[in-house]
Amino acid sequence: MSKILYTYFLVFLFSITANAQEKTIISFQTKNGKTMKLSLRQKDSALIYRLYNKDKVEMQYPKIPSISENKNFSFTYLNRFGGNINESTSVYRVEFFINNYRYSVFQSSYLGKNESGISVLNLNNSKVTEIKAVEKTVNGSLLYFKDNQLITVTEL
């Protein structure tokens, strides 16, 4: 069996048993009909990003999850609190890199407006593709990563 076929086979096996073995940190449907899920594997706290197209895994990072791969994820956040004149702002991002792309799962709140989604930055040409979430489908919060020391945390 070729290495590529073997890798896809392992990804398939992980995705079949994912629901029973994983804790979903955040999930949502995108406006283009896909589903994003960021999960922790229960047995070892390995972080897993998946993008589904219908019921098929379109993208998974890392391909073979392990706790040692958590070092490739980072969490950044900004919280600014204020009253009527100085509205509060919250921005949360979990990021990882694949080749020359930076992937960010984000949640933000500003002036009472919530926004979530996925942002992909091409590091070669600085082109950004943003995939917005359908806000009523957002379950969970990236704030989960603020204090648990599973990934690198940076306050902006």
HELIX and SHEET records of a PDB file:
HELIX    1   1 LYS A    3  ILE A   16  1                                  14    
HELIX    2   2 ALA A   18  GLN A   21  1                                   4    
HELIX    3   3 ILE A   67  ASN A   72  5                                   6    
HELIX    4   4 GLU A  135  THR A  137  5                                   3    
HELIX    5   5 LEU A  142  PHE A  145  5                                   4    
SHEET    1   A 5 LYS A  56  TYR A  61  0                                        
SHEET    2   A 5 LEU A  47  ASN A  53 -1                                        
SHEET    3   A 5 LYS A  34  ARG A  41 -1                                        
SHEET    4   A 5 GLU A  22  GLN A  29 -1                                        
SHEET    5   A 5 ASN A 139  GLY A 140 -1                                        
SHEET    1   B 6 VAL A 128  LYS A 132  0                                        
SHEET    2   B 6 LYS A 113  ASN A 122 -1                                        
SHEET    3   B 6 TYR A 101  TYR A 110 -1                                        
SHEET    4   B 6 THR A  89  ILE A  98 -1                                        
SHEET    5   B 6 SER A  74  ARG A  80 -1                                        
SHEET    6   B 6 THR A 152  GLU A 155  1                                        
END                                                                             
